[in-house]
Amino acid sequence: MFEELLQVPALGSWLGLLAGLLAVYLLYSSWTFQDEQKHPPGPRRLPLLGNLHQLDLNWLDKSLFKLSKRYGPVFTIYLGLKKVVVLAGCKTVKQALINHAEEFGEREITPLFHDFSKGHGIVFSNGDGWKEMRRFTLATLRDFGMGKRLSEEKISEECHYLIEEFEKHEGKAFDNTTLITYAVSNIISAIIFGKRFDFKDPILQEMLENDKQIIRLSASDSIMIYDAFPMLGPWLKNWRDLMKNVEDIKQRLLHLINKLRETFNPDICRCFVDAFCTRKLNLEESDAQKVHYHDDNLVYSVMDLFGAGTDTGSSALRWSLLLMAKYHQIQDRVQEELSRVVGDRQITMEDRRNLPYIDAVIHESLRFANIVPMTVTYNTSRDVTFQGYFIEKGTTVLPLLTSVLYDESEWETPNTFNPSHFLDKEGKFIRRDAFLPFSAGRRACLGEGLARMELFLFFTHLLQRFRFTPAPGMSEDQLVLTPVVGFTLSPLPHQLCAVSRH
């Protein structure tokens, strides 16, 4: 009886405590629900996995584009435990990257990006170091003729080397990937190192093979899982292979940099490496910028320039030639315009204004190929309310360039290769606001001017000299436009015939 009397108050206390906890939980849930209403919507997630089970990690941009049609232009997904806000559509991406450049201007340094450059260089860095390296690099590229006559001469010279290599195949089918990659790489190499490489140079071949593997492995599903769960890295073969290729290309670039240092003369600036060393030498110890001119920033900036200046440019040219072989009627118009306006003389950048159809074809090739479907991810620098949604400081943000280049509200036939997207009724070239293959805002590609010049000159020189057709026994319909999906989208391996027009 005595024990029962003791137990009754205890039971009442426990019931009271449970009731209190339930009230607190309901109140918290109500606040959480109200707060969640302010955040971008998105699919339901699973514990630990987030939304990984709902995404095709082998073609992530396609999965996200599909989700944007259900959840709108600003939505949330979870890659494992990591929250990611995706921005889709032309208006939304431009509003974020241009009108809210400060809030959406920081690079997210994922575990993979930190592995790449340890926070140094141009692409995977932030803060004052990034600002100084970007300013210096842009100024140096301009000094070495980016978008000017000096660059044009180097590209035209390289075009002739490439034409000679194509001619060796005597109109027979071949895979042009390697030759085009070497030629495009030589343009950025001339700026970085002050020289071009022979196509048979083993150093060039090894660096480009490293670069190819880095791009391929970076977009593998296991590396995306590594970014969500970085402790798994050492157990993932793709991560180990990726790190080996990163270290290999770094050592090869360091070898070239050190060879230049041996003959460095501050009175003669031969290349980007010389410009960096001269800048470091000329800065006073009291200058705040001095601290940024160290070996890590040099080698990782060189690595960024070499990788970015090779892969996207070579992919763009390969896509454009593949599209010409597939759509012979468009190739006919390109070559008719070339013959009428230029004839057999040397093509120059001045000719572009008089070649509106060719200009439209090049722009449409870049749009349709969608070579960089997703920008490198950003972090919000502070809390921001964007399109009515609250996004906290430090949130990962992913601008989806696929959704801009294939925006159904901006392009008449987004899923079709159609040069008329860039032509008015009179056949004159027109610019389009939704043409953002180089991204926009503070983090836009700083080599855009050089890339545009490269593509125009390589494309026109090759189309002036050759007609591109499918391999014998293959029809135009059999040329596949499905890409190899990596960090960038490149054509599947294929062979074309480069038939001399003369």
C-alpha positions as a printed NumPy array, in Angstrom:
array([[   0.   ,    0.   ,    0.   ],
       [   2.805,    2.359,    0.923],
       [   4.591,    1.507,   -2.336],
       [   1.428,    2.249,   -4.342],
       [   1.154,    5.692,   -2.758],
       [   4.723,    6.412,   -3.768],
       [   4.125,    5.271,   -7.361],
       [   1.049,    7.414,   -8.071],
       [   2.797,   10.821,   -7.82 ],
       [   5.704,    9.387,   -9.821],
       [   3.339,    8.314,  -12.611],
       [   1.694,   11.723,  -12.576],
       [   5.091,   13.414,  -12.852],
       [   6.066,   11.274,  -15.827],
       [   2.78 ,   11.954,  -17.59 ],
       [   3.217,   15.688,  -16.965],
       [   6.76 ,   15.576,  -18.315],
       [   5.656,   13.685,  -21.435],
       [   2.811,   16.127,  -22.016],
       [   5.256,   19.039,  -21.709],
       [   7.69 ,   17.46 ,  -24.131],
       [   4.879,   16.791,  -26.606],
       [   3.777,   20.429,  -26.398],
       [   7.338,   21.65 ,  -26.996],
       [   7.706,   19.239,  -29.947],
       [   4.453,   20.373,  -31.529],
       [   5.383,   24.023,  -31.054],
       [   8.869,   23.416,  -32.511],
       [   7.38 ,   21.471,  -35.414],
       [   5.01 ,   24.345,  -36.101],
       [   7.871,   26.86 ,  -36.133],
       [   9.989,   24.522,  -38.274],
       [   7.135,   24.031,  -40.716],
       [   6.568,   27.777,  -40.967],
       [  10.291,   28.366,  -41.395],
       [  10.578,   25.644,  -44.049],
       [   7.899,   27.416,  -46.037],
       [  10.392,   30.259,  -46.641],
       [  13.015,   27.958,  -48.097],
       [  13.174,   26.731,  -51.703],
       [  11.043,   23.614,  -52.276],
       [  12.404,   20.26 ,  -53.334],
       [  11.869,   16.517,  -53.321],
       [  11.64 ,   14.606,  -50.047],
       [  14.979,   13.251,  -48.889],
       [  16.135,   10.136,  -47.079],
       [  18.341,   10.171,  -43.969],
       [  22.049,   10.211,  -44.876],
       [  21.407,    9.672,  -48.609],
       [  19.433,   12.858,  -49.134],
       [  18.184,   12.794,  -52.74 ],
       [  21.032,   10.725,  -54.19 ],
       [  18.616,    7.864,  -54.901],
       [  16.492,   10.168,  -57.088],
       [  19.342,   11.483,  -59.257],
       [  21.172,   10.018,  -62.225],
       [  24.714,   10.71 ,  -61.06 ],
       [  26.031,    9.72 ,  -64.484],
       [  24.14 ,   12.618,  -66.056],
       [  23.403,   14.974,  -63.179],
       [  22.496,   18.126,  -65.115],
       [  19.778,   16.229,  -66.996],
       [  18.276,   14.986,  -63.703],
       [  18.321,   18.479,  -62.198],
       [  16.786,   20.031,  -65.311],
       [  13.937,   17.537,  -65.054],
       [  13.411,   18.36 ,  -61.363],
       [  13.33 ,   22.1  ,  -62.16 ],
       [  10.231,   21.548,  -64.281],
       [   8.463,   20.14 ,  -61.227],
       [   9.81 ,   22.33 ,  -58.412],
       [  10.469,   25.617,  -60.222],
       [  13.536,   27.758,  -60.999],
       [  14.825,   27.773,  -57.384],
       [  14.738,   24.432,  -55.587],
       [  16.626,   22.38 ,  -53.016],
       [  18.216,   18.948,  -53.199],
       [  20.434,   17.085,  -50.762],
       [  23.573,   15.304,  -51.942],
       [  23.947,   13.088,  -48.935],
       [  23.903,   15.49 ,  -45.997],
       [  24.817,   18.511,  -48.114],
       [  22.081,   20.978,  -48.988],
       [  22.274,   22.388,  -52.52 ],
       [  20.08 ,   25.148,  -53.951],
       [  19.742,   24.754,  -57.723],
       [  19.09 ,   27.769,  -59.963],
       [  17.383,   27.015,  -63.276],
       [  16.323,   29.069,  -66.299],
       [  17.839,   32.118,  -67.957],
       [  16.153,   34.806,  -65.87 ],
       [  16.942,   33.125,  -62.549],
       [  20.588,   32.322,  -63.316],
       [  21.319,   35.816,  -64.665],
       [  19.499,   37.481,  -61.764],
       [  21.626,   35.533,  -59.274],
       [  25.035,   35.801,  -60.952],
       [  24.737,   39.39 ,  -62.204],
       [  22.205,   41.248,  -60.034],
       [  23.236,   39.443,  -56.835],
       [  26.898,   38.942,  -57.711],
       [  28.105,   39.638,  -54.162],
       [  25.742,   37.182,  -52.486],
       [  26.324,   34.425,  -55.069],
       [  29.963,   35.181,  -55.864],
       [  31.96 ,   32.829,  -53.631],
       [  33.305,   29.525,  -54.897],
       [  32.325,   26.475,  -52.864],
       [  35.492,   24.604,  -51.961],
       [  34.274,   21.017,  -51.884],
       [  36.554,   18.202,  -50.685],
       [  37.329,   17.448,  -54.344],
       [  38.121,   21.084,  -55.191],
       [  40.379,   21.319,  -52.148],
       [  42.161,   18.194,  -53.338],
       [  42.676,   19.876,  -56.713],
       [  44.392,   23.062,  -55.557],
       [  44.395,   23.419,  -51.757],
       [  42.542,   26.748,  -52.129],
       [  45.145,   28.282,  -54.47 ],
       [  45.007,   29.375,  -58.114],
       [  42.068,   30.903,  -59.98 ],
       [  39.202,   28.427,  -60.271],
       [  38.999,   26.8  ,  -56.826],
       [  39.832,   29.715,  -54.535],
       [  38.194,   32.657,  -52.752],
       [  39.016,   35.89 ,  -50.979],
       [  41.82 ,   38.349,  -51.641],
       [  44.056,   35.667,  -53.133],
       [  41.463,   34.787,  -55.757],
       [  40.801,   38.443,  -56.559],
       [  44.493,   39.186,  -57.048],
       [  45.139,   36.073,  -59.171],
       [  42.103,   36.756,  -61.363],
       [  43.101,   40.421,  -61.867],
       [  46.69 ,   39.494,  -62.627],
       [  45.739,   36.651,  -64.981],
       [  43.215,   38.727,  -66.923],
       [  45.724,   41.58 ,  -67.326],
       [  48.446,   39.155,  -68.428],
       [  46.191,   37.429,  -70.964],
       [  45.4  ,   40.832,  -72.433],
       [  49.08 ,   41.771,  -72.524],
       [  49.74 ,   38.62 ,  -74.52 ],
       [  47.101,   39.546,  -77.012],
       [  43.877,   37.863,  -75.858],
       [  41.344,   39.036,  -78.4  ],
       [  43.99 ,   41.016,  -80.263],
       [  46.153,   40.648,  -83.349],
       [  48.961,   38.821,  -81.523],
       [  46.666,   35.968,  -80.481],
       [  45.13 ,   35.876,  -83.933],
       [  48.531,   35.316,  -85.528],
       [  49.358,   32.457,  -83.133],
       [  46.009,   30.771,  -83.739],
       [  46.272,   31.132,  -87.522],
       [  49.757,   29.616,  -87.411],
       [  48.463,   26.683,  -85.385],
       [  45.595,   26.256,  -87.884],
       [  48.141,   25.556,  -90.6  ],
       [  49.855,   22.876,  -88.483],
       [  46.458,   21.25 ,  -87.886],
       [  45.544,   21.389,  -91.58 ],
       [  48.832,   19.662,  -92.441],
       [  48.   ,   16.849,  -90.012],
       [  44.479,   16.474,  -91.444],
       [  45.888,   16.33 ,  -94.99 ],
       [  48.061,   13.332,  -94.06 ],
       [  44.883,   11.239,  -93.836],
       [  44.158,   11.906,  -97.545],
       [  40.401,   12.057,  -97.127],
       [  40.179,    8.758,  -95.238],
       [  38.182,    8.5  ,  -92.015],
       [  40.011,    9.195,  -88.741],
       [  39.313,   10.258,  -85.167],
       [  40.288,   13.95 ,  -84.946],
       [  40.199,   14.135,  -81.133],
       [  43.923,   13.943,  -80.454],
       [  45.004,   16.338,  -83.213],
       [  42.425,   18.959,  -82.282],
       [  43.301,   18.695,  -78.588],
       [  47.   ,   19.191,  -79.344],
       [  46.324,   22.207,  -81.564],
       [  44.001,   23.965,  -79.115],
       [  46.322,   23.191,  -76.203],
       [  49.187,   24.85 ,  -78.065],
       [  47.372,   28.197,  -77.989],
       [  47.211,   28.356,  -74.194],
       [  50.693,   26.764,  -73.962],
       [  52.132,   29.59 ,  -76.068],
       [  50.722,   32.075,  -73.551],
       [  51.707,   30.136,  -70.411],
       [  55.134,   28.855,  -71.48 ],
       [  56.006,   31.068,  -74.467],
       [  56.157,   28.178,  -76.927],
       [  54.107,   25.607,  -78.806],
       [  54.761,   21.882,  -78.544],
       [  55.304,   19.523,  -81.425],
       [  52.346,   17.136,  -81.698],
       [  54.714,   14.235,  -80.943],
       [  56.223,   15.832,  -77.837],
       [  55.87 ,   13.259,  -74.997],
       [  55.45 ,   15.982,  -72.343],
       [  52.446,   17.426,  -74.172],
       [  50.978,   13.977,  -74.721],
       [  51.37 ,   13.001,  -71.062],
       [  49.871,   16.247,  -69.73 ],
       [  46.861,   15.995,  -72.027],
       [  46.288,   12.374,  -71.024],
       [  46.353,   13.451,  -67.345],
       [  43.926,   16.27 ,  -68.131],
       [  41.595,   13.883,  -69.975],
       [  41.511,   11.454,  -67.054],
       [  40.933,   14.225,  -64.502],
       [  37.896,   15.472,  -66.419],
       [  36.516,   11.953,  -66.884],
       [  36.986,   10.881,  -63.272],
       [  35.765,   14.155,  -61.741],
       [  32.189,   13.518,  -62.861],
       [  32.057,    9.818,  -61.961],
       [  29.334,    8.781,  -59.538],
       [  31.861,    7.559,  -56.961],
       [  33.55 ,   10.986,  -56.88 ],
       [  30.169,   12.643,  -56.295],
       [  29.658,   10.229,  -53.41 ],
       [  33.144,   11.157,  -52.146],
       [  32.142,   14.831,  -52.091],
       [  29.14 ,   13.904,  -49.948],
       [  31.126,   11.496,  -47.73 ],
       [  34.829,   12.523,  -47.991],
       [  35.973,    9.96 ,  -45.437],
       [  35.425,    7.325,  -48.141],
       [  38.124,    8.793,  -50.42 ],
       [  41.02 ,    6.399,  -49.717],
       [  38.728,    3.404,  -50.327],
       [  37.528,    4.641,  -53.74 ],
       [  39.622,    3.582,  -56.74 ],
       [  38.398,    6.524,  -58.836],
       [  39.516,    8.968,  -56.136],
       [  42.962,    7.361,  -55.933],
       [  43.3  ,    7.415,  -59.727],
       [  42.131,   11.026,  -59.842],
       [  44.654,   12.161,  -57.24 ],
       [  47.454,   10.372,  -59.092],
       [  46.593,   12.209,  -62.324],
       [  46.388,   15.549,  -60.495],
       [  49.813,   14.998,  -58.942],
       [  51.306,   13.807,  -62.251],
       [  50.19 ,   16.857,  -64.216],
       [  51.288,   19.134,  -61.372],
       [  54.809,   17.678,  -61.469],
       [  55.012,   17.992,  -65.259],
       [  53.888,   21.624,  -65.112],
       [  56.401,   22.306,  -62.338],
       [  59.141,   20.889,  -64.551],
       [  58.226,   23.336,  -67.337],
       [  57.97 ,   26.245,  -64.883],
       [  61.395,   25.488,  -63.402],
       [  62.963,   25.274,  -66.865],
       [  61.682,   28.802,  -67.542],
       [  63.005,   30.019,  -64.198],
       [  66.492,   28.876,  -65.165],
       [  66.542,   31.388,  -68.038],
       [  64.362,   34.068,  -66.444],
       [  65.251,   37.655,  -67.366],
       [  63.072,   40.368,  -65.76 ],
       [  63.692,   42.635,  -68.762],
       [  62.207,   40.147,  -71.241],
       [  58.706,   38.82 ,  -70.617],
       [  58.195,   35.673,  -72.683],
       [  55.043,   34.231,  -71.118],
       [  52.63 ,   34.016,  -68.169],
       [  55.241,   32.352,  -65.959],
       [  57.722,   35.182,  -66.616],
       [  55.024,   37.775,  -65.93 ],
       [  54.248,   36.13 ,  -62.568],
       [  57.931,   36.034,  -61.571],
       [  58.439,   39.655,  -62.66 ],
       [  55.394,   40.801,  -60.705],
       [  56.67 ,   39.013,  -57.602],
       [  60.137,   40.548,  -58.04 ],
       [  58.849,   44.097,  -58.522],
       [  56.475,   44.164,  -55.556],
       [  57.832,   45.772,  -52.404],
       [  57.738,   43.713,  -49.218],
       [  55.254,   46.225,  -47.826],
       [  52.789,   45.691,  -50.698],
       [  49.722,   43.778,  -49.559],
       [  49.632,   41.832,  -52.855],
       [  53.129,   40.397,  -52.311],
       [  51.811,   37.616,  -50.112],
       [  49.798,   36.151,  -53.023],
       [  52.777,   35.657,  -55.364],
       [  54.046,   32.312,  -54.124],
       [  54.826,   28.996,  -55.819],
       [  51.473,   27.364,  -55.039],
       [  49.528,   30.182,  -56.67 ],
       [  51.819,   30.002,  -59.702],
       [  51.576,   26.264,  -60.308],
       [  47.853,   26.002,  -59.598],
       [  47.054,   29.042,  -61.754],
       [  49.043,   27.43 ,  -64.581],
       [  47.153,   24.179,  -64.   ],
       [  43.796,   26.015,  -64.119],
       [  44.691,   27.829,  -67.337],
       [  46.086,   24.736,  -69.046],
       [  43.068,   22.573,  -68.184],
       [  40.38 ,   25.132,  -68.947],
       [  42.159,   26.389,  -72.051],
       [  42.422,   22.913,  -73.544],
       [  39.333,   20.847,  -72.801],
       [  36.459,   23.212,  -73.552],
       [  38.087,   24.666,  -76.67 ],
       [  38.889,   21.287,  -78.193],
       [  35.424,   19.917,  -77.341],
       [  33.784,   22.941,  -78.964],
       [  35.715,   22.466,  -82.215],
       [  35.046,   18.716,  -82.298],
       [  31.322,   19.321,  -81.759],
       [  31.186,   21.908,  -84.541],
       [  32.852,   19.584,  -87.077],
       [  30.627,   16.665,  -86.065],
       [  27.553,   18.854,  -86.542],
       [  28.762,   19.91 ,  -89.991],
       [  29.198,   16.274,  -91.021],
       [  25.735,   15.402,  -89.712],
       [  23.927,   18.381,  -91.259],
       [  25.42 ,   18.664,  -94.738],
       [  22.945,   21.332,  -95.84 ],
       [  24.234,   23.634,  -93.073],
       [  27.813,   22.843,  -94.058],
       [  26.873,   23.754,  -97.658],
       [  25.718,   27.214,  -96.541],
       [  28.832,   27.712,  -94.404],
       [  31.13 ,   26.948,  -97.304],
       [  29.099,   28.991,  -99.759],
       [  29.41 ,   32.031,  -97.498],
       [  33.136,   31.418,  -97.022],
       [  33.734,   31.125, -100.776],
       [  31.68 ,   34.225, -101.529],
       [  33.132,   36.503,  -98.844],
       [  36.701,   35.224,  -98.333],
       [  37.589,   32.967, -101.221],
       [  41.04 ,   31.357, -100.898],
       [  42.793,   34.157,  -99.031],
       [  43.843,   34.082,  -95.37 ],
       [  40.863,   34.39 ,  -92.997],
       [  41.076,   37.062,  -90.288],
       [  38.913,   38.1  ,  -87.356],
       [  37.849,   41.138,  -89.38 ],
       [  35.939,   38.759,  -91.643],
       [  33.564,   37.713,  -88.888],
       [  31.333,   40.759,  -89.3  ],
       [  30.784,   39.779,  -92.936],
       [  30.088,   36.118,  -92.164],
       [  26.799,   36.253,  -90.214],
       [  25.679,   32.721,  -91.044],
       [  29.003,   31.234,  -89.916],
       [  28.878,   33.327,  -86.748],
       [  25.372,   31.965,  -86.083],
       [  26.511,   28.367,  -86.695],
       [  29.403,   28.746,  -84.231],
       [  27.172,   30.246,  -81.554],
       [  24.538,   27.565,  -82.087],
       [  27.218,   24.873,  -81.837],
       [  28.217,   26.21 ,  -78.426],
       [  24.583,   26.417,  -77.297],
       [  23.55 ,   23.01 ,  -78.584],
       [  26.704,   21.194,  -77.385],
       [  26.219,   22.565,  -73.848],
       [  29.856,   21.777,  -73.087],
       [  29.809,   23.021,  -69.48 ],
       [  26.307,   22.011,  -68.303],
       [  26.805,   23.105,  -64.69 ],
       [  29.034,   25.826,  -63.349],
       [  31.443,   24.987,  -60.57 ],
       [  29.329,   25.34 ,  -57.428],
       [  29.053,   28.579,  -55.441],
       [  28.545,   29.443,  -51.773],
       [  26.33 ,   32.271,  -50.593],
       [  28.518,   34.907,  -48.934],
       [  25.687,   36.055,  -46.649],
       [  22.007,   35.436,  -45.932],
       [  19.908,   36.386,  -48.951],
       [  16.242,   36.447,  -49.879],
       [  16.031,   35.486,  -53.524],
       [  12.804,   35.249,  -55.504],
       [  10.913,   35.121,  -52.207],
       [  13.015,   32.303,  -50.73 ],
       [  15.41 ,   32.594,  -47.818],
       [  18.875,   31.121,  -48.458],
       [  21.316,   31.049,  -45.546],
       [  24.939,   32.165,  -45.677],
       [  27.228,   29.315,  -46.68 ],
       [  24.605,   27.436,  -48.709],
       [  25.88 ,   25.576,  -51.766],
       [  24.378,   27.034,  -54.945],
       [  24.419,   25.354,  -58.346],
       [  23.561,   27.486,  -61.42 ],
       [  22.352,   25.028,  -64.064],
       [  23.625,   26.271,  -67.437],
       [  21.805,   23.448,  -69.246],
       [  18.54 ,   25.071,  -68.208],
       [  19.688,   28.393,  -69.721],
       [  20.931,   27.06 ,  -73.051],
       [  17.838,   24.846,  -73.379],
       [  15.312,   27.247,  -71.827],
       [  12.031,   26.704,  -73.69 ],
       [  10.93 ,   30.261,  -72.95 ],
       [  14.065,   31.683,  -74.61 ],
       [  14.766,   29.426,  -77.605],
       [  12.333,   28.648,  -80.404],
       [  13.58 ,   25.062,  -80.875],
       [  15.872,   24.376,  -77.885],
       [  16.366,   20.665,  -78.577],
       [  17.269,   21.15 ,  -82.25 ],
       [  20.506,   22.347,  -83.834],
       [  19.204,   25.521,  -85.436],
       [  21.539,   28.391,  -86.473],
       [  18.441,   30.552,  -87.08 ],
       [  18.377,   31.107,  -83.313],
       [  21.075,   33.733,  -83.983],
       [  19.741,   35.259,  -87.216],
       [  17.068,   37.872,  -87.831],
       [  14.644,   37.823,  -90.762],
       [  17.198,   39.552,  -92.984],
       [  19.866,   36.973,  -92.161],
       [  21.869,   39.302,  -89.937],
       [  23.539,   37.959,  -86.799],
       [  21.748,   38.74 ,  -83.519],
       [  22.883,   38.315,  -79.918],
       [  20.735,   36.385,  -77.459],
       [  20.486,   37.071,  -73.712],
       [  20.213,   33.355,  -72.98 ],
       [  23.559,   32.557,  -74.632],
       [  25.652,   31.834,  -71.533],
       [  28.04 ,   28.959,  -72.34 ],
       [  30.81 ,   30.844,  -70.503],
       [  28.598,   31.563,  -67.461],
       [  28.189,   35.146,  -66.176],
       [  29.059,   37.49 ,  -63.341],
       [  32.205,   37.555,  -61.215],
       [  33.119,   33.954,  -61.98 ],
       [  32.539,   34.026,  -65.741],
       [  35.257,   32.367,  -67.833],
       [  38.129,   34.852,  -68.02 ],
       [  39.386,   33.277,  -71.26 ],
       [  36.106,   33.813,  -73.113],
       [  37.602,   36.257,  -75.631],
       [  40.418,   33.868,  -76.481],
       [  38.044,   30.897,  -76.745],
       [  35.737,   32.728,  -79.149],
       [  38.672,   33.731,  -81.363],
       [  40.058,   30.179,  -81.354],
       [  36.787,   28.596,  -82.373],
       [  36.102,   31.094,  -85.165],
       [  39.577,   30.812,  -86.697],
       [  39.977,   27.04 ,  -86.369],
       [  36.46 ,   26.403,  -87.675],
       [  36.706,   28.706,  -90.69 ],
       [  40.231,   27.61 ,  -91.646],
       [  39.186,   23.952,  -91.594],
       [  35.905,   24.515,  -93.477],
       [  37.738,   26.608,  -96.048],
       [  40.069,   23.684,  -96.766],
       [  37.977,   20.536,  -96.138],
       [  34.516,   19.075,  -96.472],
       [  33.618,   16.879,  -93.491],
       [  31.619,   13.701,  -94.073],
       [  30.785,   10.53 ,  -92.13 ],
       [  33.074,    7.525,  -92.472],
       [  32.406,    5.313,  -95.526],
       [  29.405,    3.079,  -95.016],
       [  27.914,    5.388,  -92.384],
       [  24.986,    7.707,  -93.027],
       [  24.555,   11.159,  -91.52 ],
       [  21.702,    9.792,  -89.401],
       [  24.116,    7.343,  -87.792],
       [  26.33 ,   10.113,  -86.42 ],
       [  25.421,   10.148,  -82.726],
       [  25.108,   13.41 ,  -80.793],
       [  24.895,   11.791,  -77.345],
       [  27.831,   13.163,  -75.317],
       [  30.447,   11.579,  -73.143],
       [  29.431,   12.935,  -69.74 ],
       [  32.231,   14.168,  -67.525],
       [  32.859,   17.507,  -65.872],
       [  32.284,   18.713,  -69.449],
       [  30.267,   17.177,  -72.29 ],
       [  32.334,   16.009,  -75.247],
       [  31.387,   13.993,  -78.354],
       [  31.505,   10.22 ,  -78.273],
       [  34.527,    8.758,  -80.108],
       [  33.831,    8.925,  -83.835],
       [  35.568,    9.109,  -87.201],
       [  35.067,   11.681,  -89.952],
       [  36.535,   12.166,  -93.394],
       [  38.251,   15.509,  -94.073],
       [  38.016,   15.704,  -97.881],
       [  40.108,   18.422,  -99.533],
       [  38.075,   21.051, -101.392],
       [  41.028,   22.009, -103.625]])
